[in-house]
Amino acid sequence: MIQVTGPIDRALWGIVIILVVGLMAGSWLNRRRSKAIGLWLQAGLAALGGQTTWRWVRGINSGAQITIEAAGKPFRRLEIGYFLVTRELPPLWGIEWLRGKRDLLTVRGELRQPPDCEVEVVPAAGDLRRKLDAANEGDALRWEDGPAGLTIGSRGAGASAAAAKLRPFLEHYGPRIQRLSLRPRRPHLMLFLNLAGPETASATDLLRGIRKVVE
């Protein structure tokens, strides 16, 4: 039997107990959350057509990766993933929450007809716009204000029309968007969306909204 001999020992054992209980509770929460998001997505995947395969992701950010081959037009191939915050480690979860990190949905799509322009949508208050400008110094994006605190950068033929087509989607999901990209190189479409609200509505509506962005 382990003896607790002083206040330091008691404090250490208290920390260990808290961490173990946090690990068990966080693991349970993430399993429950992962199942709920998986069922939510599964209900909407039929809108994309094609052959679907699932792969569960294990690690510090658990979740799933869904691959859709021979997807319906305008897509050719899609990769949809969701990744959960680290609820298993309460201190790390708290740090992530304070930094604005949430459960994340990612969409990477290959189109049958690549776009001839480039559009980037990012939060106006973040560092991503500055990084994009630094990476494209010789061919800068033209930026304009978007809804929900977003900014829209575009360049190339048809960029204005493509940016205008994005606006209904941005107005609906804007507060949750971390980044939305439309570009000639693969993947032609990229979307990073915080899952803290969108999953309360139909996944079919979300996926159809993504399709309208590139039709």
N, C-alpha and C positions, 0 to 999 in steps of 0.2 A: 504493500500500500504506500502511495506517495504522500509524504507529509508536507503540509504547508506550514512553514516555520516563521514567517514574518510578513509585514505589509507588502514588501516587494514581490514575494512569492505569490501572495494573494492577488496582487494587481496583474502579474503575468498570467496567472491561471484565469483571471477574469477576461483578459484580452483574448486568450486562446479560446475560451468558451464562446465569446462573442463572435470571433472569426468563424468558428465551426458552425455555430447556429446560422450566421450570415451566409456561409457557403451553402448550407442545406436549403435555407429559405430562398436564396437567390437562384440556385439550380432549379428548384421547383417552379419559381416564377418564370424563369426563362423557358423551361419545357412547356409550361402552359401557354406562354406568349407565342412561342414558336409554332405550336400546334394551331393556335387560333389564326395566326397570320397565314400559315400554310393552307388551312381550309378556306380562308378568305380569298387567297390568290387562286386556288384550285377552281373555285366557283366562277372565276372570270376568264380563265385561260382559253375556254372554247371560242371566245371572240377572236383569238389570234390564229386559229387553225394550226396545221402542222403536227409533227410528232414531238411529244414532250417527254423529257427525262428529268428526274430529280436526283440531286446529290446533296446529302446532309453535310453541313460544315461543322466540324468540332474544333474547339480551341478557345482562345480568350474571347473571341466574338463568335458565338454560335449562331447558326442560321441555316439557310439552304440556298442552293444554286439550281436554277431551272433553265434548261436548254431547250429551245424550240427550233427544230429543223424543218425546212420547207414550209415556213410560216406563210400565212395568207398575205396577199398584196396589201400594202406596198413593201412589206418586209420579205426578206429571204431567210434570215436567221435572227434569233433573239436569245439573249442571255439575261435572265431576271434573277436577282439575288436579294435576299434580305439578311441583315446582320444585326444581332442584338447587342445592346450595351452589356457590360460586365457586371450584372447584378450579383454574381457569385462572390464578388469581393466588394463589400459595402464601401470601404474607403475610396477605392478606385471608381466605383459607381458614382459616389458623391462628387468626385473631381470631374468626371465626365459630364455630369448633370450641370455643374456650375459653368463648365466650358460650352454648354449648349449642345452637347452630343446626345443624340437620341437614336432609337432603333432606326435603321436605314434601309430603304429600298433602292436598289440600283437596276437600271435598265440599259443594256447595250444592244443596239440593233443594227443589222446590216440590211440595207435597202436594195431592192431590185434595180432601182435607178438612182445612183448617187446624186446628191444635190450639187449644183454648180456654184454654191455660195456657202458662206460660213456665218453661223449665228451663235453667239454665246450669251447665256443668261446667268447672271451671278448676283448675289446680294451686293447692293451698292456700298454697304458699310464694311465689307470684308477686304482681305488682302488679295483675293483671287483675281480681281480686275487688274491690279497692279502687276501681278505675275504674268498674266496673259499679255499685257502691253509690253512687258520686258521681253517676253519670248517672241513677240511679233513686231519688233521695233522697226523693221524695214517695210512692213505692210500692216499698219496699225488698223485696229477695228474702229468703226464709228459708233460711239456710244450715245444712247438716249435713255431717258428715264422710263422705267416700266412700273407696273403695279406692285403693290405689297413690298415696297422697299427694294425692288430689284432694278438692275440696270441691264440694258440689252445692247450688245455689241454686234456689229454686222459688217460684212464686206463681200464683194463679188456681185456678179449679175444675179438679179432676182432676190437680193438680200432683203430689200425693203418689203417685198411681198411675203417672203418667208417669215420675217419678224412680225408682220401684221397677223399672219395666220397663227402665230404662237399666243397672241394676247388673250384669247378666251381661256386657254389652258392656264396661263399665268394668273389671270384674275381669279380663277377657281382654286388653284393649288399653290399660289405664289408664296404664302407665308411658310410653306414647308419645303420649298425648293432650295437646295444647296447649289446645284448647277444643272443647267440644261444646255447641251451642245448639239448643233446640227452642222455637219461638215462633209467635204468630199471624201476624205480618207476614212478607212474603217477604224473603229465602228462609226458609222455615219450618224447615229443618234446615241447620245449618252444622257441619262437622267439620274440625278441623285436626289432622293426625296426623303425627308424625315417622316417616319411613321409615328405620328402623334396626332392623329386626326383623320387622315385620308382613309384609313381602314375602317372607320365607322360608317362609311358609305360603300356603295357597290364597287367591287374590283372591276366588274365589267365596264362601268362608267369610266373608271380611271384608264383602263387599257384602251378603250375606244377613244378617249380623249388624246392619248399618246398617238394613236393611229392618225387622228385628224391633223395632228401637228405636221405630219410628213406626207400626207396624201396630196 
